[in-house]
Amino acid sequence: YISAKYKDKDWRSYKSAVNAQGNVKLPLTLLSKTNKNCSEEICQYEEKLAIPLSFLYFFDGSVSGLDITIHGIRSDQIIIPAAYFKAMLNSIPAE
């Protein structure tokens, strides 16, 4: 899952995710929302999000990484390097 932590005046309320080319909408599920340490105008927010990925994304990700953008009140880019996916694939035991 993704843990989006930020300081802001309000929730970003992420609702959707797309791949780098913007042509594939990825499923996004909100797991939880918490806020802490509020001052007069700024709070520390955390939104936990899940984006289920098919196994094909792991193979593609092991070559070029994964670049997605999550959208809500504002948009943020998430880049996961190819080395992360390679390590995950290498951890699968050979039968």
N, C-alpha and C positions, 0 to 999 in steps of 0.2 A: 504494500500500500504506500501511498504518498502522504507525508505529514507536512502540510503547508503551514509554516509558522511565520507570523508577521506582526508588526506593530502598525496600527492604522486607526482611523476614526470609526470604521464600521466593518462588517463582514464583507469578504470578497464574494462569497456565495458562488463557488465554482459549480457550473452546471453542465459543461460539455468539454470534450477533449478531441483534438484532431492531430493527425500525423503532420510531418514537416511540410508536405506538399499541400496540406489543407483539403485533400480530396477523400480522406477516409475518416469518418467520425468514429471515435473509439467509445465504448461504453464506460460511463463514469458513475460511480455510486458513492454517495456521501455516507461515511461510516460514523462520524461524530464531529461535533463542534464544541469547543470550549474557549472561554476567555478568562484571562487573569490579569492581575496587576494593572487595573485601570486607574489612570490619572483623570484630570478633568475632561480631557478630550481624546486621549490616546489609550487604547487597550492593547494587550498582547493576545492575539488570536491564534487558534490552531484549528485547522480543518483537516480531518483525516479522510482521504479519498482512496477508493479502489478503482483500478483500471485493469480488468481482466485481459490478458494477452494470450493469443493462440500460440501454439508451439512454433508455428512458422515465424512469428516475431522474434523468437529466440535465435533461430538460425540466421535470419536477416540481420538481427541486432549484433550477432557475433562478428559480422563483416563490417557493417557501417555504423553500428550504434543505433540508438533510438532517439529521435527528436520529436517531442510532442508539445503542443500548446494547450493549456487548460484555460477555459473562458468562464468568466463570471462578471462581477462588477468591473474587474480589470482582467487582463490576460497575462499569463506568465508562461515562459518557455522552460521546459525540462529536458535536459540532455543527459542521456545515460550512455557512457562510452562502451565501445565494442568489447573492451577487456572485461567488463562486468558480465556480459552475456557469455563470453568464452569461459570464464570461471564457473558460471552456473552450469553450462553444458559439460565441462570437464568434471564436475562433481557427481554427475550421473554415473552410477556404477555400471561397468561393462558386465554383460551376462555371459 
